[in-house]
Amino acid sequence: MMKTGFSISVILTSSLFAAVAFASPSVDFSSQIEAAISHSDRPANQTERDAGRNPVAVLAFSQIAPGDRVADLGAGGGYFSRLLSALVGDEGHVYTQNPPVWIKNYADMFVPGLESLAADRKNVSVITVKLDHLGFDNASLDAVFMGLIYHDTALLDVDRSKMNLEILRVLKPGGILLITDHHAKSGSGISQSQSLHRIDSDLVLSEVLAAGFVLDAQSDALRFVNDDRSKMVFDPEIRGKTDRFVYRFRKPE
């Protein structure tokens, strides 16, 4: 496990300087995002999660745009896939990915939602592939979205170094990698991934930067200061109110 501290600070500082050259001008897609959130085909079991997931702020921060080709990795039942498909529109496409073991073990949780999504949205493809073997062509995607699942890679048969290099490969130059996840206590690495479903943000940062990405920006959209990061994320007392990091990385031009 890579140590945090000075080495991370050096990498982060250099990455932030590098990111200046790759950051895209801010474009306002608020009307498209609002339409995606208010779309009539969104299931109730998804809309009721909006308060905790703050999708308006997350999607705006992502800089994903109409016409983009996006992979939603570890998409579960497709909460963000459905929103992304409305945002990218008919000229774009969303690939909703889940690992084979999830579909096998959690079909009752995921498959009904994915079937409904595929029926409702013609610009969505549902794919079942491993996270470290995505199978897309080189430089074929504008963005990759990983919502609250990076910690799960520690629980799966996934080579994270290979996964991050694979994501870099499939993104176009300047393409976006958006990662959100539940904060673990600083310095804990992946040790709380199984027990609490949390991960140390410094570990994620170091691994993604090591693959060749630059850090474009980070957001407080999912910041919950009352979460002391010691409880399981599914604990009813804090579910939907965990303190989460939001990183936007870019593939260098």
C-alpha positions in Angstrom: 0.0 0.0 0.0 1.4 3.4 -1.0 2.1 5.7 2.0 0.3 9.0 2.1 1.7 12.3 3.4 4.6 14.1 1.7 4.7 11.9 -1.4 1.0 12.4 -2.0 1.3 16.1 -1.5 4.1 16.3 -4.1 2.1 14.2 -6.6 -1.1 16.2 -6.0 0.6 19.6 -6.3 2.3 18.6 -9.6 -0.9 17.1 -10.9 -2.9 20.3 -10.1 -0.4 22.4 -12.1 -0.6 19.9 -15.0 -4.4 19.9 -14.8 -4.6 23.6 -15.7 -3.7 22.8 -19.3 -6.4 20.2 -19.6 -9.4 21.8 -17.9 -12.2 22.5 -20.3 -14.1 25.8 -20.2 -17.1 25.7 -18.0 -20.4 25.2 -19.9 -23.8 25.5 -18.3 -25.8 22.3 -18.9 -28.2 23.1 -16.0 -31.3 22.9 -18.1 -30.4 19.4 -19.4 -29.5 18.3 -15.9 -32.8 19.6 -14.6 -34.7 17.8 -17.3 -32.8 14.5 -16.5 -33.7 14.8 -12.8 -37.4 15.6 -13.5 -37.9 13.0 -16.3 -41.2 11.1 -15.8 -39.7 7.6 -16.3 -37.5 7.7 -13.2 -38.6 5.0 -10.8 -39.6 6.0 -7.3 -36.9 3.9 -5.7 -34.3 6.1 -7.5 -35.9 9.5 -7.1 -36.1 8.9 -3.3 -32.3 8.7 -3.2 -31.8 12.1 -4.8 -31.5 13.9 -1.5 -28.5 11.9 -0.4 -26.8 11.7 -3.8 -27.1 15.3 -4.8 -27.2 14.4 -8.5 -27.6 18.0 -9.8 -24.3 19.1 -8.3 -22.5 15.9 -9.1 -23.6 15.9 -12.8 -22.7 19.6 -13.1 -19.3 19.0 -11.6 -18.7 16.0 -13.9 -18.7 18.2 -17.1 -20.3 15.3 -18.9 -22.1 16.9 -21.9 -24.8 16.2 -24.5 -23.4 13.9 -27.2 -20.8 12.3 -24.9 -20.2 8.5 -24.8 -20.0 7.5 -21.2 -19.3 4.3 -19.3 -21.1 4.0 -15.9 -18.9 1.5 -14.1 -20.4 -0.6 -11.3 -23.7 1.0 -12.1 -25.9 -1.3 -10.0 -29.5 -0.8 -10.9 -28.7 2.2 -13.1 -29.4 5.2 -10.9 -26.8 7.4 -12.6 -27.0 5.6 -15.9 -30.6 6.8 -16.3 -29.7 10.4 -15.5 -26.6 10.3 -17.7 -28.6 8.9 -20.7 -30.9 11.9 -20.5 -28.0 14.3 -20.2 -26.0 13.0 -23.2 -29.2 12.8 -25.3 -29.8 11.0 -28.5 -26.4 11.9 -29.9 -24.6 10.3 -26.9 -24.5 6.9 -25.4 -24.2 5.3 -22.0 -22.7 1.9 -21.3 -24.1 0.6 -18.0 -21.5 -1.9 -16.7 -21.6 -4.3 -13.8 -19.1 -7.1 -13.0 -20.4 -10.7 -13.7 -20.3 -11.7 -10.1 -22.7 -8.9 -9.1 -25.2 -9.9 -11.7 -24.9 -13.5 -10.6 -25.2 -12.8 -6.9 -27.5 -9.7 -6.8 -29.8 -10.3 -9.8 -32.9 -9.5 -7.7 -31.4 -6.1 -6.9 -30.0 -5.1 -10.2 -31.6 -6.9 -13.1 -35.2 -5.5 -12.9 -33.9 -2.0 -12.9 -31.5 -2.7 -15.8 -34.2 -4.3 -17.9 -36.4 -1.3 -17.3 -33.6 1.1 -18.2 -32.8 -0.7 -21.4 -36.5 -0.6 -22.4 -36.9 3.0 -21.5 -33.7 4.5 -23.0 -32.5 3.6 -26.5 -29.1 5.3 -25.9 -28.2 2.8 -23.2 -26.3 -0.5 -23.5 -26.2 -2.9 -20.5 -22.9 -4.7 -20.4 -21.5 -7.4 -18.0 -17.7 -7.3 -18.0 -14.9 -7.2 -15.4 -13.7 -3.8 -14.3 -10.2 -4.5 -15.4 -11.1 -5.8 -18.8 -13.7 -3.4 -20.2 -13.3 -4.3 -23.9 -14.0 -0.9 -25.4 -11.9 0.4 -28.3 -8.9 2.7 -27.6 -9.9 6.3 -27.1 -13.6 5.6 -27.7 -15.2 7.2 -24.6 -15.6 10.8 -23.5 -16.1 10.0 -19.8 -16.1 7.2 -17.3 -18.3 7.5 -14.2 -17.5 5.5 -11.0 -20.1 6.3 -8.3 -19.5 4.9 -4.8 -17.8 1.7 -6.2 -14.0 2.2 -6.1 -14.0 0.6 -2.6 -15.7 -2.5 -4.0 -12.7 -3.2 -6.2 -11.0 -4.4 -3.0 -13.8 -7.0 -2.6 -13.7 -8.2 -6.1 -11.2 -10.1 -8.3 -9.9 -6.9 -9.7 -6.4 -5.7 -10.4 -6.8 -1.9 -9.7 -3.6 -0.9 -11.4 -4.8 -2.7 -14.6 -8.3 -1.3 -14.2 -7.0 2.3 -14.0 -4.8 1.8 -17.0 -7.7 0.2 -18.9 -9.9 3.3 -18.1 -7.0 5.5 -19.3 -6.8 3.5 -22.5 -10.5 3.7 -23.4 -10.8 7.4 -22.8 -10.2 10.0 -25.5 -7.4 12.5 -24.8 -8.8 15.1 -22.4 -11.5 12.6 -21.3 -13.0 12.6 -17.9 -12.9 10.1 -15.0 -15.3 11.0 -12.3 -15.0 9.1 -9.0 -17.1 9.4 -5.9 -16.8 7.2 -2.8 -17.3 7.1 1.0 -14.4 8.5 3.0 -12.6 6.2 5.3 -10.3 7.5 8.0 -7.1 9.0 6.7 -4.3 6.5 6.4 -6.6 3.4 6.5 -6.0 2.5 2.8 -8.4 -0.3 1.8 -8.6 -1.9 5.2 -12.2 -0.6 5.8 -13.5 -1.5 2.4 -15.2 -4.7 3.6 -16.1 -3.8 7.1 -17.5 -0.3 6.5 -17.6 0.0 2.7 -15.3 3.0 2.8 -11.9 3.8 1.3 -9.1 6.2 2.0 -9.3 9.1 -0.5 -5.5 9.4 -0.6 -5.2 5.8 -1.7 -7.6 6.4 -4.6 -5.9 9.6 -5.6 -2.4 8.0 -5.6 -3.6 4.9 -7.6 -5.4 7.0 -10.3 -2.5 9.5 -10.6 -0.1 6.6 -10.9 -2.0 5.3 -14.0 -1.3 8.6 -15.8 -4.3 10.7 -15.0 -4.2 14.3 -13.8 -6.5 15.7 -11.1 -8.7 18.3 -12.7 -10.7 19.3 -9.6 -12.5 18.0 -6.5 -15.9 18.9 -5.1 -17.6 19.2 -1.7 -21.0 18.3 -3.3 -21.2 15.2 -1.1 -19.5 16.6 2.0 -21.2 15.6 5.2 -19.2 17.0 8.1 -21.2 15.2 10.8 -20.0 11.8 9.5 -17.0 10.8 11.7 -16.2 8.0 9.1 -16.4 5.2 11.7 -19.8 3.7 10.9 -20.8 1.2 8.2 -22.3 3.2 5.2 -25.5 1.1 5.4 -26.1 2.0 9.0 -29.6 3.6 9.0 -28.4 6.4 11.1 -26.0 7.7 8.4 -27.1 6.0 5.2 -27.3 8.7 2.5 -25.4 11.1 4.8 -21.9 9.7 4.6 -19.0 12.0 4.0 -17.9 11.4 0.4 -15.1 12.6 -1.9 -15.7 13.6 -5.5 -12.7 13.7 -7.8 -12.6 14.7 -11.5 -9.6 13.4 -13.3 -8.6 13.9 -17.0 -6.6 11.9 -19.4 -3.8 14.2 -20.7 -4.1 15.6 -24.2 
